[in-house]
Amino acid sequence: MDYDLGAEAGSLRDRLRDLIRDNVPESYLGAFSDNPEDLEIAQRFCKVLAAEHLLTLAWPEEFGGAGASVWDQTVVREEMWAHYEPRGAQYMGLNWVGPAIMRHGTPEQKAKYLPPIAAGEVIWCQGFSEPDAGSDLASLRTRAVPDGDGWRLNGQKVWTSYALMADHCVVAARTGAPDSRHAGITLFLVPMDRAGLTAVPIPSQLGPHHLNELFLDDVRVEPGEAILPVNGGWKVMRDALAYERVGIARYARCDRLLTETRAALGADFDSAPPALLARYARAAVHARTARLLSYKTIAAQAAGEIVDSDAAAARVAVTRCDQEVGGVLMELIGSDAFDGRDQAGAPLHGGIEDHYRYSQAATVAAGTLEMQLTLVARAALEAR
Ligand SMILES: Cc1cc2nc3c(=O)[nH]c(=O)nc-3n(C[C@H](O)[C@H](O)[C@H](O)COP(=O)(O)OP(=O)(O)OC[C@H]3O[C@@H](n4cnc5c(N)ncnc54)[C@H](O)[C@@H]3O)c2cc1C
């Protein structure tokens, strides 16, 4: 397998690295924390990317994109994730909300929602999971009932990433009978400042504001805010989750951290215990495997389709690799890994500890490891 995506991809990569170097401090560790400075950096950087037509590079020109290939988009994702995602929470709108509206939205919805995403101006969040509906999303109970020409929403969501920073939420609600499962769900595009919608942070090891509960108390939804057809939300959610699963190039961060840690340790790396060096080598191989499986899914996407089970296989590989790399590098660096990013001389500005902590959640977010393995197993059994 040739990992080189070609000369044009190489110059795009160089251009992105230059922009990151000029606009994002080396100590930046993502905009998902409680650090308001990081959120500002991410918001500013999205506008820089948008001005360079790089934010929605692979979107069609009519929707504010540059019509580039999904492989170019892959280079963007790799460079962003490798550098602690300087697009911040906007990646959610870019990776799947925008594409879902492009695919399933009305002409009015496309005209209203896509330009602000392409301009780097809005943050979207995802209101799918509920206290009793995570892996089994089809059992969700947030209810939408007709209200004149629109709808009223009542219910509760949980684990909603970035809800406090977000401008809009894609809320999945039941519009069919209570037992209609997959066949009775509709998605609604709800502004976060709508009366009756309340976000409450859940403190966690991901920082005090990353995860949230979302309470919907008689929230009015306008007629143009439902993704049609009514009761057709499951298909959109499945696509969204598949896009989400391939949208984060975790292997690129793994590769970068492996290389940079080795360089930072210098001679100490060579004198590390052989068993630890063997784990390092295995982790490097697994980062390559994860890249390969991701590229398989991207090749399918380039041909106009996403195969759920391939996206799931890639997700299993990238999230496991994320945890493996975090574990090996924490051991190599030792207790210095806990030096905070503002502490002088902190190895990689505290990036290893940050990576380790976040990677623990990776095998739960966007569907747990067990659910991804189930998708892979089901596809394998069906193919027999
Ligand atoms: C960092 C992070 C960010 C998130 N962001 C969002 C977000 O923005 N929006 C959103 O809607 N959700 C979000 N989630 C929620 C996430 O999608 C759910 O946590 C996930 O789908 C699992 O659901 P659950 O937590 O209800 O666990 P459960 O579904 O209750 O699962 C508990 C355990 O049982 C296992 N299990 C359940 N069913 C089966 C089965 N049939 N076979 C085998 N094992 C099974 C699971 O694998 C898991 O180990 C986020 C989660 C995390 C960790």
The ligand as an ORCA input file, in Angstrom:
! r2SCAN-3c Opt
* xyz 0 1
  C     -16.516     11.793     24.503
  C     -17.926     11.468     24.121
  C     -18.624     12.353     23.335
  C     -19.943     12.083     22.983
  N     -20.619     13.009     22.244
  C     -21.905     12.790     21.903
  C     -22.643     13.773     21.168
  O     -22.118     14.852     20.837
  N     -23.931     13.516     20.885
  C     -24.551     12.347     21.228
  O     -25.708     12.177     20.893
  N     -23.885     11.400     21.939
  C     -22.584     11.597     22.282
  N     -21.894     10.643     23.011
  C     -22.607      9.462     23.485
  C     -22.174      8.165     22.841
  O     -22.639      8.073     21.520
  C     -22.732      7.057     23.727
  O     -22.044      7.139     24.986
  C     -22.510      5.693     23.145
  O     -23.304      5.512     22.008
  C     -22.830      4.574     24.177
  O     -24.079      4.745     24.746
  P     -24.277      4.699     26.324
  O     -23.311      5.645     26.933
  O     -25.723      4.893     26.583
  O     -23.825      3.244     26.761
  P     -24.698      1.914     26.673
  O     -25.356      1.839     25.343
  O     -25.561      1.851     27.877
  O     -23.595      0.797     26.742
  C     -22.973      0.400     27.973
  C     -22.046     -0.761     27.680
  O     -22.803     -1.896     27.204
  C     -22.341     -2.308     25.927
  N     -23.461     -2.726     25.076
  C     -24.648     -2.102     24.937
  N     -25.437     -2.782     24.068
  C     -24.713     -3.840     23.649
  C     -24.957     -4.903     22.734
  N     -26.109     -5.005     22.065
  N     -23.978     -5.805     22.514
  C     -22.784     -5.710     23.162
  N     -22.496     -4.729     24.059
  C     -23.440     -3.810     24.291
  C     -21.673     -1.085     25.314
  O     -20.716     -1.438     24.333
  C     -21.037     -0.442     26.551
  O     -19.815     -1.058     26.852
  C     -20.574     10.880     23.400
  C     -19.856      9.982     24.204
  C     -18.549     10.268     24.571
  C     -17.807      9.292     25.424
*
